[in-house]
Amino acid sequence: MYSVSYLHEGAPKTWYGISPATAHYLLLATRYSLLTTRYTLLATRYTLLATHYTLLATHYSLHTTRYSLHTTCYSLLTTRYSLLATHYSLLTTHYSLHTTCYSLLATRYTLLATHYSLLTTCYSLLTTRYTLLATRYTLLATHYSLHTTATHHLTPSPPHHLYHRYHLTTSQLPTREVRRLSGQRIRVRSRLQDTRLPGPG
């Protein structure tokens, strides 16, 4: 022991010793201390196991919540897909309606163009009719002027036998000729009255 104490550097040491008679009690005390330590370790292990179980339960509940969230997300995605499909069908219907409206507008434009063509044709026909009426009026005016000129050149007292001949043959002439000759008859009658010639009543 002297050599150990001599070689040791630092604080001085105190060495304890027991007698062989009390060695059995020391062994019991040591075993009791080890058993107490082991019981404490087992209690600590049980506490750790309980904590681990609690953590596992929490982890399981978190997994359950996560699964519920995943299920909700999947249902939301399914609903979104349904809404997108509905939106696509509505867009298709909208496009078909726009196509139909465009077709109707094209048909209306064609009908308006046809109507405009018919109005143009009607205007052309009316213009032609107006031209024909103007030409007819000119011809009538010319005919009236010529007829007036021919009337002024009539003899003041026509022969009496022509009057009787006209009176007898009027029913055998056409209607237009009868009208023309009727006018001449009236004019001849007025001239006969002016010259005081005898004639049929």
Beta strands, then each sheet from edge to edge (+ up, - down):
end
